[in-house]
Amino acid sequence: MRGMIPGLVPVVPVASRLPGVYGDDEMMQLFTQALDEVLAPTFTTLDSLWTYIDPHLAPEDFLDWLADWVGVEVDDSWSVERKREIVAQAAQIHRRRGTVAGVELAVRLVTGGEVTVTDSGGTIWSRTPGADLPGRSPAELTVTVEVPDVDAVDLRRVDRVVRDVKPAHVPHVVEIVEVA
């Protein structure tokens, strides 16, 4: 159980918070010592609560919960350092969601490879009504990932990541390419 550290001494014992009349009561002192033993881990955890929400400082067993909290799907096969980095980048991923940069960042973090995103669309500004639209129709997103070992990349996971960060109405294709 988290926080159960044998011999953990409370920063402020419960007995010190009692009215002075209980200071000489041996039974009350023993009772509050038992409370100190039970409450010390809770107080210690609350005093350092900020470390639990910092992905670089959070305990290893807390990272999966933190990842879920920030909307990131982690893989149990990833190293702790990789999980920490992906959780730390969650805000950047969410900030860029729906953009080419967002897709590239999310896929790069998951695969560790070089990512190229090709978008069939574009933007244009025109004073003429009915001007030709840029890009080609229908819209499509092609995500190419270059990695040293194709077998080390889970294509289904990459596909899910792309589906999560791209615009919902745009179909996509994921290509994993091996580079020497």
C-alpha positions in Angstrom: 0.0 0.0 0.0 1.3 3.4 -0.9 2.7 5.4 2.0 3.1 2.5 4.4 6.6 3.2 5.5 7.5 1.5 8.8 8.6 3.9 11.5 7.4 7.0 9.5 7.2 9.8 12.0 4.5 12.5 11.6 5.7 16.0 11.0 3.2 17.3 13.6 2.0 14.6 16.1 -1.7 14.5 16.9 -0.9 14.8 20.6 0.7 18.3 20.0 -2.7 19.5 18.7 -4.7 18.5 21.8 -5.6 20.8 24.5 -3.0 21.0 27.3 -5.2 19.1 29.8 -4.6 15.9 27.8 -0.8 16.3 27.8 -0.4 14.3 31.0 -3.0 11.7 30.2 -1.0 8.5 29.4 -4.0 6.8 27.8 -4.6 9.7 25.5 -0.9 9.9 24.6 -1.0 6.1 23.6 -4.2 6.6 21.6 -2.8 9.6 19.7 0.4 7.7 19.0 -1.7 5.0 17.3 -3.4 7.7 15.3 0.0 9.2 14.3 1.0 5.8 12.9 -2.2 5.6 10.8 -2.3 9.2 9.7 1.4 9.8 9.0 1.4 8.2 5.6 -1.7 10.2 4.6 -0.2 13.5 5.8 3.0 12.7 4.0 1.2 11.9 0.8 -0.9 15.1 1.0 2.2 17.2 1.7 3.8 15.9 -1.5 0.6 15.7 -3.6 2.1 18.0 -6.3 4.7 15.3 -7.1 1.9 12.9 -8.0 0.7 15.1 -10.9 4.1 15.9 -12.3 4.9 13.1 -14.8 8.6 13.4 -14.2 8.2 12.9 -10.4 5.1 10.7 -10.1 5.7 7.2 -8.7 5.9 4.5 -11.4 2.7 2.8 -10.4 0.9 6.2 -10.6 1.8 7.0 -14.2 -0.9 4.9 -15.8 -3.6 6.7 -13.8 -2.0 10.0 -14.6 -1.9 9.1 -18.3 -5.6 8.2 -18.2 -6.3 11.5 -16.4 -4.7 13.5 -19.2 -6.3 11.4 -22.0 -3.2 9.4 -23.1 -3.3 5.7 -23.8 -0.1 4.0 -22.6 1.3 0.6 -23.4 2.5 -1.7 -20.7 5.5 -2.6 -22.8 6.9 0.9 -22.8 9.7 1.9 -20.5 8.9 4.2 -17.5 10.9 7.0 -19.1 8.9 6.7 -22.3 5.6 6.8 -20.4 6.8 9.9 -18.5 7.7 11.7 -21.7 4.4 10.9 -23.4 2.4 12.0 -20.4 4.5 15.2 -20.1 3.7 16.0 -23.8 0.0 15.4 -23.4 -0.9 19.1 -23.3 1.1 19.7 -26.5 -0.7 16.8 -28.2 -4.1 18.1 -27.2 -3.2 21.7 -28.1 -2.3 20.6 -31.7 -5.0 18.0 -32.1 -6.5 18.1 -35.6 -3.4 19.6 -37.2 -0.6 18.0 -39.2 1.8 19.0 -36.4 -0.4 17.3 -33.8 -0.5 14.1 -35.8 3.3 14.2 -36.3 3.9 14.8 -32.6 1.6 12.1 -31.3 2.9 9.4 -33.8 6.5 10.4 -33.2 6.1 10.0 -29.4 4.4 6.6 -29.8 6.8 5.1 -32.4 10.0 7.0 -31.9 10.4 7.2 -35.7 10.5 9.9 -38.2 7.0 10.9 -39.2 5.8 12.5 -42.4 2.1 13.5 -42.8 0.7 14.3 -46.3 -2.6 16.1 -46.3 -4.6 16.2 -49.5 -6.4 19.5 -48.6 -5.3 23.1 -48.4 -6.7 26.5 -47.7 -7.3 29.4 -50.0 -8.6 32.9 -49.9 -10.4 34.4 -52.9 -12.5 37.5 -53.7 -14.2 35.5 -56.4 -17.2 33.4 -55.4 -16.9 29.8 -56.4 -13.2 29.8 -56.9 -11.4 26.5 -57.3 -10.6 24.8 -54.0 -7.0 23.7 -53.3 -6.0 20.1 -52.8 -7.8 17.1 -54.2 -11.1 15.5 -53.3 -11.9 13.5 -51.3 -9.7 14.6 -48.4 -7.2 12.1 -47.2 -4.4 11.9 -44.7 -1.3 9.7 -45.3 0.9 9.1 -42.3 4.3 7.6 -43.1 6.5 6.4 -40.2 10.2 5.6 -40.8 11.6 3.2 -38.2 14.7 0.9 -38.0 12.5 -2.1 -37.2 9.0 -2.4 -38.7 8.2 -5.4 -36.4 8.7 -3.2 -33.3 5.8 -0.9 -34.2 2.3 -1.9 -33.4 0.3 -0.7 -36.5 -3.0 -0.9 -34.7 -1.8 1.4 -32.0 -0.4 3.9 -34.5 -3.7 3.7 -36.3 -5.6 4.4 -33.1 -3.3 7.4 -32.3 -3.9 8.9 -35.7 -7.6 8.4 -35.4 -7.6 10.2 -32.1 -5.7 13.3 -33.2 -6.8 13.8 -36.8 -10.0 15.6 -37.8 -12.8 13.0 -37.5 -14.2 13.5 -41.1 -10.8 12.9 -42.8 -10.0 9.2 -43.7 -6.4 8.2 -43.2 -3.8 5.7 -44.2 -0.8 4.6 -42.1 2.4 3.4 -43.7 5.3 1.9 -41.7 8.6 2.0 -43.6 11.9 0.4 -42.6 15.0 2.6 -42.9 18.6 1.4 -42.6 
